[in-house]
Amino acid sequence: MNTLFLILLGVLPSFAWLIFFVEEDCHPEPRRLLLYTFLSGILITVLALQLQILLNQYLIDRGIDQYSALSMIFLTAIEEVAKFFAAFWIIRGRKEFDEPVDAMIYMIVAALGFAAVENVSLVFQNLNAFSPGQAIIEVTTLRFVGATLLHALSSAIVGYYWARAVFKIHKSILIIIGLAIATLLHASFNYLILNLVTLIWPIVLLFFIGIFVFTDFEILKKYT
């Protein structure tokens, strides 16, 4: 199959969710900053992957199974911290970062850039294991409603606590709390996906995370 088509297929779920979540901002952010943040999320994936490979081998050498809950917490923590720094690096100190809800928007955009790389990688991996049609279904359906959305929602939670730290309570510890919550939810989803036959519970978890995220959006909009 055409390489460009496969890459576009991989980024499609991220673009779809990007359009959806950007609509939550009453005062749309500059497109160039959204683009920079998305690209930052893409680039940080390389560093995160290298750290995960090293950490995974470290844990395996110490007898910790890579599919254990502990391993998943450590590995997902790397992703959540990486996505935060991808957004932080782009918008820190910028005058456009002037509303609490902006923190959630930029975190989601960075997360969707991160997820796009995962999706593209998965497309090419699946072509070696499945038919082209199965690879397409995997990304356009399961990744769309699963991992891609999860990345956006978990990072949105970090964005909510980041907004509180910057615009309301002014305590950096809130960012750490947000990262911890996002990591636990992300790791829980991965654990359910890999250790349960049914997809019902992962979907239920996503549903409840989504409720909290959109509640957070409404809370921050009151301070816009």
C-alpha positions in Angstrom: 0.0 0.0 0.0 1.1 3.6 -0.6 3.3 4.8 2.3 1.7 8.3 2.4 -1.7 6.8 2.6 -0.7 4.7 5.6 0.8 7.7 7.4 -2.4 9.7 6.8 -4.4 6.7 8.0 -2.3 6.7 11.2 -2.9 10.4 11.9 -6.6 10.4 11.0 -7.8 9.5 14.5 -5.7 12.3 16.1 -7.0 14.9 13.6 -10.6 13.8 14.2 -10.3 14.2 18.0 -8.3 17.4 17.5 -11.1 19.1 15.7 -13.6 17.8 18.3 -11.7 19.0 21.4 -10.6 22.4 19.9 -14.3 23.3 19.8 -14.3 23.2 23.6 -12.3 26.5 23.6 -14.5 29.5 23.5 -11.6 31.6 22.3 -9.7 29.5 19.7 -6.0 29.4 20.1 -3.6 30.5 17.2 -3.3 27.7 14.7 0.5 28.0 14.6 0.7 27.3 18.3 -1.6 24.4 18.0 0.6 23.1 15.1 3.8 23.6 17.1 2.3 21.8 20.1 1.1 18.9 17.9 4.6 18.6 16.3 6.1 18.8 19.8 4.0 15.9 20.8 5.2 14.0 17.8 8.9 14.7 18.5 8.7 13.9 22.2 7.5 10.4 21.3 11.0 9.5 20.2 12.5 10.3 23.6 9.7 8.7 25.5 10.0 5.5 23.5 13.8 5.3 24.2 13.2 5.8 27.9 10.5 3.1 27.9 12.7 0.6 26.2 15.5 1.2 28.8 13.1 1.1 31.7 11.3 -2.0 30.4 14.6 -3.9 30.1 15.6 -2.7 33.6 12.3 -4.0 35.1 12.5 -7.3 33.2 16.1 -7.8 34.4 14.7 -7.5 37.9 12.0 -10.1 37.4 9.1 -7.6 36.9 6.8 -8.8 34.1 6.2 -6.1 31.4 2.5 -6.7 31.6 2.3 -6.4 35.3 0.4 -3.4 36.9 3.7 -2.0 38.3 5.4 -2.1 35.0 2.5 -0.4 33.3 2.4 2.4 35.9 6.1 3.2 35.3 5.8 3.0 31.5 2.7 5.1 31.3 4.2 7.6 33.7 6.9 8.3 31.1 4.3 9.0 28.5 2.3 11.3 30.7 5.3 13.3 31.7 6.6 13.5 28.1 3.3 14.8 26.9 3.2 17.5 29.6 6.7 18.7 28.7 5.8 18.7 25.0 3.0 21.2 25.7 4.9 23.1 28.4 7.9 23.6 26.1 5.8 25.3 23.5 3.4 27.6 25.5 5.3 28.4 28.7 5.4 32.2 29.1 3.5 33.0 25.9 0.9 35.7 26.1 -1.6 33.4 24.3 -1.6 31.2 27.3 -4.0 33.5 29.1 -7.0 31.3 30.1 -7.3 28.3 32.4 -9.0 26.1 29.6 -6.0 26.7 27.4 -3.9 24.3 29.5 -6.3 21.5 28.8 -6.5 22.3 25.1 -2.7 22.4 24.6 -2.2 19.2 26.6 -4.8 17.4 24.4 -3.1 18.7 21.3 0.3 17.4 22.4 -1.2 14.1 23.4 -2.8 13.7 20.0 0.6 14.3 18.3 2.0 11.6 20.6 -0.8 9.2 19.7 -0.4 9.9 16.0 3.1 8.5 16.1 1.9 5.4 17.9 -0.9 4.9 15.4 1.4 5.3 12.3 3.8 2.8 13.9 1.0 0.4 14.6 -0.3 0.6 11.0 3.1 -0.5 9.6 3.5 -3.2 12.3 0.0 -4.6 11.5 0.7 -4.8 7.8 3.3 -7.5 8.6 0.9 -9.5 10.8 -2.5 -8.9 9.2 -4.1 -8.0 5.9 -4.2 -4.3 4.8 -7.9 -4.3 5.5 -7.4 -5.5 9.1 -4.7 -3.0 9.7 -7.0 -0.2 8.6 -9.8 -1.4 10.8 -7.4 -1.6 13.8 -6.4 2.0 13.5 -9.6 3.7 12.3 -11.9 2.0 14.8 -10.1 0.5 17.8 -7.4 3.1 18.0 -9.9 5.9 17.4 -12.2 5.0 20.3 -9.4 3.5 22.4 -5.8 4.5 22.8 -6.0 7.8 20.9 -9.0 9.0 23.0 -7.3 7.8 26.1 -4.2 9.9 25.4 -6.3 12.9 24.9 -8.4 12.4 28.1 -5.5 11.5 30.4 -3.6 14.6 29.2 -6.7 16.7 29.6 -6.7 15.8 33.3 -3.1 16.9 33.6 -4.1 20.1 31.8 -6.9 20.7 34.4 -4.5 20.5 37.3 -1.9 22.6 35.4 -4.5 25.3 34.9 -5.3 25.2 38.6 -1.6 25.5 39.4 -1.1 28.5 37.1 -4.3 30.4 37.3 -6.0 29.6 40.6 -4.1 28.1 43.5 -0.5 28.6 42.3 0.9 25.4 43.7 3.1 23.4 41.4 2.3 20.2 43.4 -1.0 20.2 41.6 0.8 19.4 38.3 2.3 16.3 40.0 -1.1 15.3 41.3 -2.5 15.6 37.8 0.3 13.5 36.3 -0.3 10.9 39.0 -4.0 10.6 38.3 -3.5 10.5 34.6 -0.8 7.8 34.9 -3.0 5.6 37.1 -6.0 5.9 34.7 -3.8 5.3 31.7 -2.2 2.3 33.3 -5.5 0.9 34.3 -6.8 1.1 30.8 -3.7 -0.6 29.4 -4.0 -3.3 32.1 -7.6 -4.0 31.3 -6.9 -4.1 27.5 -4.0 -6.5 27.8 -5.4 -8.8 30.6 -9.1 -9.0 29.8 -10.7 -10.7 26.9 -13.7 -8.3 26.8 -13.5 -4.6 25.7 -16.4 -3.7 27.9 -14.5 -2.6 31.0 -11.9 -0.5 29.1 -14.7 1.3 27.3 -16.6 1.9 30.6 -13.4 3.3 32.1 -13.0 5.7 29.1 -16.6 6.8 29.4 -16.2 7.8 33.1 -12.9 9.5 32.4 -14.6 11.4 29.6 -17.3 12.6 32.0 -14.8 14.0 34.4 -12.8 15.7 31.6 -15.8 17.5 30.2 -16.8 18.5 33.8 -13.3 19.9 34.1 -13.8 21.8 30.9 -17.0 23.4 32.2 -15.3 24.3 35.5 -12.5 26.1 33.8 -14.7 27.9 31.3 -16.3 29.7 34.2 -12.9 31.5 34.7 -12.6 32.4 31.1 
